[in-house]
Amino acid sequence: MEPNQKVLNRYLNRVCAEVKAKGMHDEIREELSGHFADLMMERQQQGASEEEAQQYAIAQLGDPQAIGRDLHQIHKPRIPWSLLAGVILLSVVSLLGMAAVEAGFGDYYKFPDALMLRQSVYIVLGIAVMAIMYFINFKQLQRASGWIYGGALLLIAVVMWFNPNMINGTRRYAFILGFRFDLIGYSPYLFIVGLAGLLKRPGVQNASGSRIRNWKEVGLLLLPAAIYLVIPSFAELVVYLAVALPLYVWITRRWGRAVVVAASCVSGLALYVWSETYLRDRFNRYLFINDAENGVGFLNRMIHSTLTSAGWGGQGIVELAEDKRLPYPYTDFFPVYLVQSFGWAGGLLLLVLVCWFVLRMLYSARTVSDTYGRALILALALMLSIRLIYGLTILTGRMPLISIPFPFLSYGQHVFIEFAALGLLMGVYRRKDMLPAGQAPSSL
């Protein structure tokens, strides 16, 4: 090793010792080495010897510990305080809503006991899961994207064919440690995380022949949709396509093919709805709610009646009369019940909170330079945002009730996967300054 290289390495080691983001060490070394070489060349052109030029270059670079501390401040982990504050506020609203349901319905036998206490347990456990996901290195997930995607396929197969628990005519639920998990409902998150990694992996992008590569990408995109169609699972099908199609366009930049795929999916979905009598009937009732005396039309008219009578102040947290009790106010009708109890003033605050939270999630993708990290944030933000926005559209009285939980707000163990998704999203943001831009890990 040349003498000047030994001196430079000792200097770089002292700089990097102050920088905790190890992923940035190579880039820091490369940049400082370039400055060192330029300074030496400049001094030597002025007639200095190699040793003098070396001493000059080191002196000009500055104190290594001071530079290291400055670089550490630049590349240290970032805490997404706005997202953390948003999820805490949503959790508070959830608990307040559960308390209102308990007060408004008393000991109604169709409801789980101690709604607020149970939801508190779910939220605390969800926050614990979020903390675990927050510290996971998302670059490792890209390496494991094939396993995640395949694991989602295996999960669905096991649940649908080997699950002994039949609940409400379906096997989509499984009991784990005393909790009931909707594994089919969780699977879109796994598919989306796996898809984001697979579409960014060199193994897919550099496949021999553009046609093979394109077929692989389209196949990875449409396989989960086909599975949800076969199960059938209409809610997961809609949510998955609403996230996967924009993600596919953003990653591949193939707008023409994306339009064809999207048109095919929409056409296929329309044909599926039209071929199923009960879905066609429900769709017609949502379009013409005043023509139906019972069923879906009745529920939508009930939503309309509840919201128009709520006023700005609402009816408060009191026990409601029998004719004013909404069905499932702690799940499907939770946003409607919040307006009923706290009025349109409370509903407007909820609207502002949800919209602000959605915008903060989407904005966080712009601050991340790593291409896979940005794709992952976009996927998770879209997954949560679509569900949040759907929860608000229930207030229009025109949206089909297709069993999409209101993230972080409505009652149930679904908050586990939502907190996990948000934790992973925040974990990507945490490392946004700790990794070189566009760094891509090796494929499996």
Helices and strands as residue ranges (DSSP letters): H 3-16, G 22-24, H 25-45, H 50-61, H 64-75, H 81-105, H 115-134, H 138-143, H 145-162, E 173-176, E 179-182, H 183-200, H 202-205, H 210-230, H 234-252, H 255-275, H 277-287, G 289-291, H 295-310, G 322-324, H 334-366, H 371-393, G 394-396, H 414-430
